[in-house]
Amino acid sequence: MRFNWNLNSGSVQIAQSFFVVCLRELYKITRLMVLKVE
């Protein structure tokens, strides 16, 4: 039981960091698009 919980919390941390990286990349892309439009 405890081992499974540790695995789940680890995967949640990985998912959170992955989500943050995706948000940063999206932010960079949108900034580039805005600069190109202007």
A tleap script that builds the chain and sets N, CA, C and O, in Angstrom:
source leaprc.protein.ff14SB
mol = sequence {
  NMET ARG PHE ASN TRP ASN LEU ASN SER GLY
  SER VAL GLN ILE ALA GLN SER PHE PHE VAL
  VAL CYS LEU ARG GLU LEU TYR LYS ILE THR
  ARG LEU MET VAL LEU LYS VAL CGLU
}
set mol.1.N position { 0.841 -1.197 0.000 }
set mol.1.CA position { 0.000 0.000 0.000 }
set mol.1.C position { 0.883 1.257 0.000 }
set mol.1.O position { 0.723 2.143 -0.839 }
set mol.2.N position { 1.808 1.314 0.949 }
set mol.2.CA position { 2.671 2.495 1.044 }
set mol.2.C position { 3.532 2.630 -0.216 }
set mol.2.O position { 3.743 3.735 -0.715 }
set mol.3.N position { 4.024 1.498 -0.724 }
set mol.3.CA position { 4.873 1.524 -1.919 }
set mol.3.C position { 4.097 2.094 -3.116 }
set mol.3.O position { 4.620 2.909 -3.876 }
set mol.4.N position { 2.851 1.655 -3.268 }
set mol.4.CA position { 2.028 2.157 -4.370 }
set mol.4.C position { 1.819 3.666 -4.240 }
set mol.4.O position { 1.869 4.398 -5.229 }
set mol.5.N position { 1.586 4.122 -3.002 }
set mol.5.CA position { 1.360 5.555 -2.789 }
set mol.5.C position { 2.609 6.347 -3.191 }
set mol.5.O position { 2.511 7.420 -3.786 }
set mol.6.N position { 3.800 5.792 -2.850 }
set mol.6.CA position { 5.045 6.478 -3.211 }
set mol.6.C position { 5.166 6.590 -4.735 }
set mol.6.O position { 5.571 7.628 -5.258 }
set mol.7.N position { 4.811 5.514 -5.437 }
set mol.7.CA position { 4.873 5.540 -6.899 }
set mol.7.C position { 3.918 6.597 -7.446 }
set mol.7.O position { 4.269 7.350 -8.354 }
set mol.8.N position { 2.718 6.647 -6.890 }
set mol.8.CA position { 1.724 7.607 -7.373 }
set mol.8.C position { 2.198 9.039 -7.146 }
set mol.8.O position { 2.089 9.874 -8.044 }
set mol.9.N position { 2.719 9.330 -5.965 }
set mol.9.CA position { 3.175 10.695 -5.684 }
set mol.9.C position { 4.329 11.059 -6.625 }
set mol.9.O position { 4.428 12.201 -7.074 }
set mol.10.N position { 5.193 10.097 -6.919 }
set mol.10.CA position { 6.300 10.357 -7.838 }
set mol.10.C position { 5.794 10.688 -9.232 }
set mol.10.O position { 6.279 11.624 -9.868 }
set mol.11.N position { 4.817 9.919 -9.710 }
set mol.11.CA position { 4.278 10.171 -11.048 }
set mol.11.C position { 3.564 11.517 -11.084 }
set mol.11.O position { 3.576 12.201 -12.107 }
set mol.12.N position { 2.944 11.898 -9.973 }
set mol.12.CA position { 2.260 13.204 -9.916 }
set mol.12.C position { 3.293 14.320 -10.033 }
set mol.12.O position { 3.065 15.302 -10.739 }
set mol.13.N position { 4.422 14.179 -9.349 }
set mol.13.CA position { 5.478 15.201 -9.431 }
set mol.13.C position { 5.996 15.312 -10.862 }
set mol.13.O position { 6.208 16.412 -11.370 }
set mol.14.N position { 6.199 14.155 -11.511 }
set mol.14.CA position { 6.686 14.155 -12.898 }
set mol.14.C position { 5.670 14.843 -13.804 }
set mol.14.O position { 6.040 15.635 -14.671 }
set mol.15.N position { 4.389 14.538 -13.600 }
set mol.15.CA position { 3.340 15.140 -14.430 }
set mol.15.C position { 3.304 16.650 -14.226 }
set mol.15.O position { 3.135 17.404 -15.184 }
set mol.16.N position { 3.463 17.093 -12.980 }
set mol.16.CA position { 3.436 18.532 -12.697 }
set mol.16.C position { 4.604 19.237 -13.376 }
set mol.16.O position { 4.415 20.278 -14.005 }
set mol.17.N position { 5.807 18.682 -13.257 }
set mol.17.CA position { 6.971 19.323 -13.872 }
set mol.17.C position { 6.831 19.328 -15.395 }
set mol.17.O position { 7.192 20.304 -16.052 }
set mol.18.N position { 6.301 18.226 -15.956 }
set mol.18.CA position { 6.091 18.145 -17.404 }
set mol.18.C position { 5.095 19.215 -17.850 }
set mol.18.O position { 5.282 19.852 -18.886 }
set mol.19.N position { 4.030 19.407 -17.056 }
set mol.19.CA position { 3.007 20.416 -17.370 }
set mol.19.C position { 3.619 21.816 -17.354 }
set mol.19.O position { 3.313 22.643 -18.212 }
set mol.20.N position { 4.486 22.076 -16.373 }
set mol.20.CA position { 5.132 23.394 -16.272 }
set mol.20.C position { 6.011 23.643 -17.496 }
set mol.20.O position { 6.018 24.744 -18.046 }
set mol.21.N position { 6.751 22.618 -17.921 }
set mol.21.CA position { 7.619 22.763 -19.096 }
set mol.21.C position { 6.776 23.056 -20.335 }
set mol.21.O position { 7.134 23.903 -21.153 }
set mol.22.N position { 5.652 22.347 -20.466 }
set mol.22.CA position { 4.765 22.572 -21.617 }
set mol.22.C position { 4.234 24.002 -21.608 }
set mol.22.O position { 4.167 24.651 -22.652 }
set mol.23.N position { 3.859 24.490 -20.430 }
set mol.23.CA position { 3.347 25.865 -20.334 }
set mol.23.C position { 4.423 26.860 -20.754 }
set mol.23.O position { 4.136 27.828 -21.459 }
set mol.24.N position { 5.650 26.627 -20.327 }
set mol.24.CA position { 6.747 27.540 -20.694 }
set mol.24.C position { 6.948 27.555 -22.201 }
set mol.24.O position { 7.105 28.618 -22.801 }
set mol.25.N position { 6.942 26.363 -22.817 }
set mol.25.CA position { 7.135 26.273 -24.269 }
set mol.25.C position { 6.001 26.983 -25.000 }
set mol.25.O position { 6.235 27.702 -25.972 }
set mol.26.N position { 4.770 26.779 -24.529 }
set mol.26.CA position { 3.620 27.454 -25.150 }
set mol.26.C position { 3.776 28.966 -25.034 }
set mol.26.O position { 3.483 29.704 -25.974 }
set mol.27.N position { 4.240 29.420 -23.871 }
set mol.27.CA position { 4.427 30.856 -23.643 }
set mol.27.C position { 5.460 31.422 -24.619 }
set mol.27.O position { 5.263 32.494 -25.191 }
set mol.28.N position { 6.569 30.685 -24.802 }
set mol.28.CA position { 7.613 31.134 -25.732 }
set mol.28.C position { 7.051 31.218 -27.151 }
set mol.28.O position { 7.278 32.198 -27.859 }
set mol.29.N position { 6.312 30.177 -27.560 }
set mol.29.CA position { 5.767 30.130 -28.921 }
set mol.29.C position { 4.798 31.284 -29.140 }
set mol.29.O position { 4.848 31.951 -30.174 }
set mol.30.N position { 3.914 31.523 -28.171 }
set mol.30.CA position { 2.931 32.606 -28.334 }
set mol.30.C position { 3.650 33.954 -28.399 }
set mol.30.O position { 3.243 34.833 -29.159 }
set mol.31.N position { 4.702 34.123 -27.618 }
set mol.31.CA position { 5.455 35.381 -27.659 }
set mol.31.C position { 6.088 35.579 -29.035 }
set mol.31.O position { 6.063 36.681 -29.583 }
set mol.32.N position { 6.657 34.503 -29.591 }
set mol.32.CA position { 7.262 34.594 -30.921 }
set mol.32.C position { 6.206 34.943 -31.962 }
set mol.32.O position { 6.449 35.767 -32.843 }
set mol.33.N position { 5.037 34.318 -31.861 }
set mol.33.CA position { 3.954 34.584 -32.815 }
set mol.33.C position { 3.546 36.052 -32.733 }
set mol.33.O position { 3.366 36.705 -33.761 }
set mol.34.N position { 3.401 36.573 -31.514 }
set mol.34.CA position { 2.996 37.974 -31.334 }
set mol.34.C position { 4.056 38.906 -31.920 }
set mol.34.O position { 3.727 39.898 -32.570 }
set mol.35.N position { 5.328 38.583 -31.686 }
set mol.35.CA position { 6.398 39.429 -32.226 }
set mol.35.C position { 6.368 39.415 -33.753 }
set mol.35.O position { 6.574 40.452 -34.383 }
set mol.36.N position { 6.113 38.249 -34.354 }
set mol.36.CA position { 6.069 38.150 -35.816 }
set mol.36.C position { 4.898 38.956 -36.367 }
set mol.36.O position { 5.024 39.611 -37.402 }
set mol.37.N position { 3.768 38.909 -35.681 }
set mol.37.CA position { 2.579 39.638 -36.146 }
set mol.37.C position { 2.837 41.140 -36.099 }
set mol.37.O position { 2.461 41.866 -37.019 }
set mol.38.N position { 3.477 41.604 -35.034 }
set mol.38.CA position { 3.774 43.032 -34.920 }
set mol.38.C position { 4.982 43.375 -35.798 }
set mol.38.O position { 5.400 44.532 -35.847 }
savepdb mol mol.pdb
quit
